[in-house]
């Protein structure tokens, strides 16, 4: 067989996705003050697929299950149901397989202040990762690699930063060290758990550009977890939306942002800051914001669609039955009864606030 044919055959055998979470759920058992136990349904039937060189943004409110899903992908939590798949193969649980897995998949924590050992210099924090995952390197090789990593994340002169303790660095510099440590094991996937949320606004764009550059140069796949729609739009290729432990919509970023097909996605987008809005627009958009309600308890979640207690478009079906997934084309999908009932056009015709106000008037008229 010629080399060209062998290369084609090898490419055909490669899976489309480097990392997948297939219908994963995570339930935690908690004990109350009187010794009674309850089950927290933190994530339910979530599916995430990452291609090489792809950035997927996972957005949603605090407590929606984003971090729990990332920790399952990082294998800090084992799924209660479902499976994690790396390069088309389900992952196993033995120690050697775990180390090999962590050489491919790395998690960037939200808090750069707590991600590094404060008792050791930057050199130690990076060198330890190299010793664990690249034992073939000599001391000279590790030092050379350490210098390359710091320069890669724009911490120069490298020798000066390697000699510093974490408390001597700014928040942005610490997060760069955290990213350098993740890159030390030469991963194929980065899981960023709100990696810029604790940084000053002035340096967030620098971090986003760094992540974009790593994707372009190394072909890394990145799961970018955030509650900030604006940064997701700037950085990612696709957006997936989570609410109360469930995924409710996903698709190409421009499709999801320009034409949200789930009421919760619409609420998220309309709630994000937009400097082009006038004062009157803002007042109309946020009228009744105090009545939006709170996310439900994941110990006793609502039946049917979990968003229905807060949804101005809710119907009887939303209360009684879980909505099916509706494929909308071009990889865009949503789980909402509006699509099944032929009412999806209402999402584009009004704002969330206006729909909520109209629903209140209807209910008051019924009384």
VEXPA-699879 format. One line per 8 residues: number of its first residue (from 1); their letters; for each residue z, y, x of C-alpha. Coordinates in nm, 2 decimals. Example, Ala and Ser with C-alpha at 12.3 -4.5 7.8 and 13.67 -1.06 7.14 Angstrom:
residues 2
1	AS	0.78,-0.45,1.23 ~ 0.71,-0.11,1.37
***
This chain:
residues 367
1	XXXXXXXX	0.00,0.00,0.00 ~ -0.09,0.34,0.14 ~ 0.17,0.61,0.21 ~ 0.04,0.82,-0.08 ~ 0.07,0.54,-0.33 ~ 0.42,0.46,-0.20 ~ 0.53,0.82,-0.24 ~ 0.39,0.82,-0.59
9	XXXXXXXX	0.57,0.50,-0.68 ~ 0.89,0.63,-0.53 ~ 0.86,0.95,-0.73 ~ 0.79,0.76,-1.05 ~ 1.11,0.56,-0.99 ~ 1.33,0.87,-0.96 ~ 1.53,0.95,-1.27 ~ 1.46,1.29,-1.44
17	XXXXXXXX	1.83,1.38,-1.42 ~ 2.05,1.39,-1.12 ~ 2.37,1.39,-1.33 ~ 2.44,1.31,-1.70 ~ 2.73,1.30,-1.94 ~ 2.62,1.07,-2.22 ~ 2.81,1.11,-2.55 ~ 3.14,1.16,-2.37
25	XXXXXXXX	3.47,1.22,-2.55 ~ 3.81,1.30,-2.40 ~ 4.13,1.26,-2.60 ~ 4.47,1.35,-2.46 ~ 4.80,1.21,-2.59 ~ 5.07,1.47,-2.60 ~ 5.44,1.42,-2.69 ~ 5.62,1.67,-2.91
33	XXXXXXXX	5.97,1.80,-2.89 ~ 6.10,1.53,-3.12 ~ 5.93,1.25,-2.93 ~ 5.63,1.22,-3.16 ~ 5.29,1.18,-3.01 ~ 4.97,1.35,-3.11 ~ 4.61,1.32,-2.99 ~ 4.42,1.63,-2.87
41	XXXXXXXX	4.05,1.57,-2.92 ~ 3.95,1.80,-2.64 ~ 3.58,1.69,-2.62 ~ 3.38,1.50,-2.88 ~ 3.05,1.33,-2.82 ~ 2.92,1.58,-2.57 ~ 2.59,1.52,-2.38 ~ 2.49,1.72,-2.07
49	XXXXXXXX	2.19,1.65,-1.85 ~ 2.12,1.83,-1.52 ~ 1.79,1.82,-1.34 ~ 1.75,1.89,-0.96 ~ 1.71,2.27,-0.92 ~ 1.82,2.35,-1.27 ~ 2.10,2.58,-1.38 ~ 2.26,2.51,-1.71
57	XXXXXXXX	2.51,2.75,-1.86 ~ 2.79,2.60,-2.07 ~ 2.93,2.88,-2.29 ~ 3.21,2.91,-2.55 ~ 3.55,3.05,-2.62 ~ 3.86,2.95,-2.42 ~ 3.98,2.61,-2.54 ~ 3.64,2.50,-2.65
65	XXXXXXXX	3.64,2.21,-2.40 ~ 3.41,2.35,-2.13 ~ 3.66,2.29,-1.84 ~ 3.75,1.94,-1.97 ~ 3.38,1.84,-1.97 ~ 3.34,1.98,-1.62 ~ 3.64,1.78,-1.50 ~ 3.50,1.46,-1.65
73	XXXXXXXX	3.17,1.53,-1.46 ~ 3.38,1.59,-1.15 ~ 3.57,1.26,-1.22 ~ 3.91,1.43,-1.24 ~ 3.93,1.29,-1.59 ~ 3.78,0.96,-1.70 ~ 3.60,0.98,-2.04 ~ 3.78,0.82,-2.34
81	XXXXXXXX	3.43,0.73,-2.47 ~ 3.08,0.76,-2.33 ~ 2.97,0.74,-1.97 ~ 2.89,0.95,-1.66 ~ 2.56,0.87,-1.50 ~ 2.45,0.97,-1.15 ~ 2.08,0.93,-1.06 ~ 2.03,0.70,-1.35
89	XXXXXXXX	2.32,0.47,-1.27 ~ 2.66,0.46,-1.45 ~ 2.94,0.55,-1.21 ~ 3.21,0.29,-1.12 ~ 3.57,0.35,-1.06 ~ 3.65,0.20,-0.72 ~ 3.77,0.42,-0.44 ~ 3.46,0.40,-0.22
97	XXXXXXXX	3.23,0.48,-0.51 ~ 3.45,0.78,-0.59 ~ 3.41,0.92,-0.24 ~ 3.04,0.87,-0.25 ~ 3.03,1.04,-0.59 ~ 3.22,1.34,-0.46 ~ 2.97,1.37,-0.18 ~ 2.70,1.43,-0.45
105	XXXXXXXX	2.90,1.63,-0.70 ~ 3.14,1.92,-0.62 ~ 3.35,2.14,-0.84 ~ 3.40,2.51,-0.77 ~ 3.73,2.61,-0.92 ~ 3.78,2.93,-1.12 ~ 4.07,3.06,-0.92 ~ 3.98,3.13,-0.55
113	XXXXXXXX	4.34,3.22,-0.48 ~ 4.46,2.87,-0.57 ~ 4.17,2.67,-0.43 ~ 4.25,2.70,-0.06 ~ 4.56,2.58,0.12 ~ 4.74,2.90,0.20 ~ 4.93,2.75,0.50 ~ 4.61,2.68,0.69
121	XXXXXXXX	4.33,2.89,0.83 ~ 3.97,2.88,0.69 ~ 3.87,2.66,0.98 ~ 4.11,2.38,0.87 ~ 4.00,2.40,0.50 ~ 3.64,2.35,0.60 ~ 3.70,2.11,0.88 ~ 3.90,1.87,0.65
129	XXXXXXXX	3.60,1.84,0.41 ~ 3.37,1.77,0.70 ~ 3.61,1.50,0.84 ~ 3.63,1.33,0.50 ~ 3.26,1.33,0.40 ~ 3.08,1.34,0.74 ~ 3.29,1.12,0.97 ~ 2.99,1.07,1.20
137	XXXXXXXX	3.01,1.43,1.33 ~ 3.18,1.50,1.66 ~ 3.42,1.79,1.71 ~ 3.14,1.99,1.85 ~ 2.92,1.90,1.56 ~ 3.18,1.99,1.31 ~ 3.23,2.33,1.47 ~ 2.86,2.40,1.46
145	XXXXXXXX	2.84,2.29,1.10 ~ 3.14,2.51,1.01 ~ 2.96,2.81,1.16 ~ 2.64,2.73,0.97 ~ 2.83,2.70,0.64 ~ 3.01,3.04,0.68 ~ 2.69,3.21,0.78 ~ 2.52,3.05,0.48
153	XXXXXXXX	2.76,3.22,0.24 ~ 2.73,3.55,0.43 ~ 3.07,3.54,0.60 ~ 2.99,3.68,0.95 ~ 3.09,3.68,1.22 ~ 3.18,3.32,1.14 ~ 3.43,3.28,1.42 ~ 3.63,3.58,1.29
161	XXXXXXXX	3.65,3.44,0.93 ~ 3.72,3.09,1.04 ~ 4.04,3.21,1.22 ~ 4.17,3.39,0.91 ~ 4.43,3.27,0.66 ~ 4.32,3.28,0.29 ~ 4.56,3.57,0.21 ~ 4.37,3.78,0.46
169	XXXXXXXX	4.05,3.75,0.26 ~ 3.94,3.94,-0.05 ~ 3.88,3.75,-0.37 ~ 3.51,3.74,-0.32 ~ 3.55,3.62,0.04 ~ 3.78,3.34,-0.07 ~ 3.53,3.23,-0.33 ~ 3.26,3.22,-0.07
177	XXXXXXXX	3.48,3.00,0.15 ~ 3.53,2.77,-0.16 ~ 3.15,2.75,-0.20 ~ 3.11,2.68,0.17 ~ 3.36,2.40,0.15 ~ 3.17,2.25,-0.14 ~ 2.85,2.27,0.05 ~ 3.01,2.10,0.35
185	XXXXXXXX	2.96,1.76,0.19 ~ 2.59,1.84,0.12 ~ 2.61,1.78,-0.26 ~ 2.33,1.76,-0.50 ~ 2.53,1.91,-0.80 ~ 2.77,2.20,-0.82 ~ 3.00,2.24,-1.12 ~ 3.11,2.61,-1.14
193	XXXXXXXX	3.41,2.65,-1.37 ~ 3.39,3.02,-1.44 ~ 3.34,3.09,-1.06 ~ 3.32,3.47,-1.10 ~ 3.56,3.54,-1.38 ~ 3.85,3.63,-1.15 ~ 3.65,3.85,-0.92 ~ 3.60,4.22,-0.92
201	XXXXXXXX	3.30,4.33,-1.13 ~ 3.15,4.50,-0.82 ~ 3.11,4.17,-0.64 ~ 3.02,3.94,-0.93 ~ 2.65,4.00,-0.89 ~ 2.67,3.91,-0.52 ~ 2.82,3.57,-0.62 ~ 2.55,3.51,-0.89
209	XXXXXXXX	2.28,3.59,-0.63 ~ 2.44,3.35,-0.39 ~ 2.44,3.06,-0.64 ~ 2.08,3.14,-0.73 ~ 1.98,3.13,-0.36 ~ 2.15,2.79,-0.32 ~ 1.96,2.65,-0.61 ~ 1.63,2.79,-0.47
217	XXXXXXXX	1.68,2.68,-0.11 ~ 1.85,2.35,-0.16 ~ 1.73,2.24,-0.50 ~ 2.09,2.21,-0.62 ~ 2.16,2.14,-0.99 ~ 2.43,2.37,-1.12 ~ 2.65,2.36,-1.43 ~ 2.77,2.72,-1.48
225	XXXXXXXX	3.07,2.74,-1.71 ~ 3.13,3.09,-1.86 ~ 3.22,3.28,-2.17 ~ 2.99,3.57,-2.05 ~ 2.65,3.55,-2.22 ~ 2.52,3.83,-1.99 ~ 2.58,3.64,-1.67 ~ 2.45,3.32,-1.82
233	XXXXXXXX	2.13,3.50,-1.91 ~ 2.09,3.64,-1.56 ~ 2.15,3.31,-1.38 ~ 2.06,3.01,-1.59 ~ 1.76,2.83,-1.71 ~ 1.92,2.68,-2.03 ~ 2.22,2.75,-2.23 ~ 2.45,2.50,-2.41
241	XXXXXXXX	2.71,2.62,-2.66 ~ 3.05,2.45,-2.72 ~ 3.29,2.51,-3.00 ~ 3.62,2.33,-3.06 ~ 3.52,2.04,-2.83 ~ 3.17,1.99,-2.97 ~ 2.83,2.10,-2.86 ~ 2.66,2.30,-3.14
249	XXXXXXXX	2.34,2.44,-2.98 ~ 2.14,2.41,-2.67 ~ 1.80,2.53,-2.54 ~ 1.61,2.76,-2.31 ~ 1.81,3.07,-2.25 ~ 1.57,3.32,-2.40 ~ 1.52,3.11,-2.71 ~ 1.90,3.07,-2.76
257	XXXXXXXX	1.98,3.44,-2.70 ~ 1.69,3.59,-2.88 ~ 1.70,3.35,-3.18 ~ 2.04,3.18,-3.21 ~ 2.03,2.89,-3.46 ~ 2.40,2.83,-3.51 ~ 2.64,3.08,-3.67 ~ 2.88,3.04,-3.38
265	XXXXXXXX	2.61,3.12,-3.12 ~ 2.52,3.42,-3.32 ~ 2.88,3.54,-3.32 ~ 2.91,3.49,-2.94 ~ 2.59,3.69,-2.87 ~ 2.67,3.97,-3.11 ~ 3.02,4.00,-2.96 ~ 2.89,4.04,-2.61
273	XXXXXXXX	2.88,4.40,-2.46 ~ 2.54,4.57,-2.50 ~ 2.50,4.92,-2.35 ~ 2.20,4.99,-2.57 ~ 2.40,4.98,-2.89 ~ 2.49,5.31,-3.04 ~ 2.83,5.40,-3.17 ~ 2.72,5.35,-3.53
281	XXXXXXXX	2.57,5.01,-3.44 ~ 2.89,4.90,-3.27 ~ 3.11,5.01,-3.57 ~ 2.89,4.82,-3.81 ~ 2.87,4.51,-3.59 ~ 3.24,4.48,-3.54 ~ 3.35,4.58,-3.88 ~ 3.59,4.31,-4.00
289	XXXXXXXX	3.64,4.18,-3.64 ~ 4.01,4.13,-3.71 ~ 3.92,3.87,-3.98 ~ 3.71,3.64,-3.76 ~ 3.99,3.39,-3.74 ~ 4.10,3.17,-3.45 ~ 3.96,2.84,-3.31 ~ 4.11,2.54,-3.49
297	XXXXXXXX	4.37,2.31,-3.36 ~ 4.22,2.02,-3.17 ~ 4.51,1.80,-3.28 ~ 4.41,1.83,-3.64 ~ 4.05,1.97,-3.64 ~ 3.87,2.07,-3.96 ~ 3.66,1.80,-4.14 ~ 3.28,1.84,-4.14
305	XXXXXXXX	3.16,2.13,-3.92 ~ 3.45,2.25,-3.71 ~ 3.33,2.61,-3.74 ~ 3.32,2.62,-4.12 ~ 3.66,2.80,-4.17 ~ 3.52,3.10,-3.98 ~ 3.16,3.07,-4.09 ~ 3.02,3.33,-4.34
313	XXXXXXXX	2.73,3.09,-4.42 ~ 2.95,2.78,-4.50 ~ 2.85,2.55,-4.78 ~ 3.02,2.25,-4.94 ~ 2.84,2.01,-4.70 ~ 2.99,2.20,-4.41 ~ 3.34,2.11,-4.53 ~ 3.27,1.75,-4.61
321	XXXXXXXX	3.02,1.62,-4.35 ~ 2.94,1.67,-3.99 ~ 2.61,1.84,-3.96 ~ 2.32,1.65,-3.81 ~ 2.13,1.76,-3.50 ~ 1.81,1.95,-3.58 ~ 1.54,1.96,-3.32 ~ 1.37,2.30,-3.31
329	XXXXXXXX	1.11,2.24,-3.05 ~ 1.08,2.32,-2.68 ~ 1.41,2.16,-2.61 ~ 1.60,2.38,-2.85 ~ 1.84,2.21,-3.10 ~ 2.13,2.30,-3.32 ~ 2.38,2.12,-3.54 ~ 2.41,2.32,-3.86
337	XXXXXXXX	2.36,2.24,-4.23 ~ 2.16,2.57,-4.27 ~ 1.86,2.39,-4.11 ~ 1.89,2.09,-4.34 ~ 1.92,2.31,-4.65 ~ 1.63,2.54,-4.56 ~ 1.86,2.84,-4.51 ~ 1.81,2.89,-4.14
345	XXXXXXXX	1.62,3.21,-4.20 ~ 1.94,3.38,-4.31 ~ 2.06,3.38,-3.95 ~ 1.79,3.62,-3.84 ~ 1.81,3.84,-4.15 ~ 2.17,3.96,-4.11 ~ 2.45,4.01,-3.86 ~ 2.76,3.79,-3.86
353	XXXXXXXX	2.97,4.09,-3.97 ~ 2.74,4.17,-4.26 ~ 2.73,3.81,-4.37 ~ 3.11,3.80,-4.36 ~ 3.13,4.12,-4.56 ~ 2.89,3.99,-4.82 ~ 3.09,3.67,-4.85 ~ 3.41,3.86,-4.90
361	XXXXXXX	3.25,4.06,-5.18 ~ 3.12,3.75,-5.35 ~ 3.46,3.58,-5.34 ~ 3.64,3.90,-5.47 ~ 3.39,3.92,-5.76 ~ 3.46,3.55,-5.84 ~ 3.83,3.63,-5.87
***
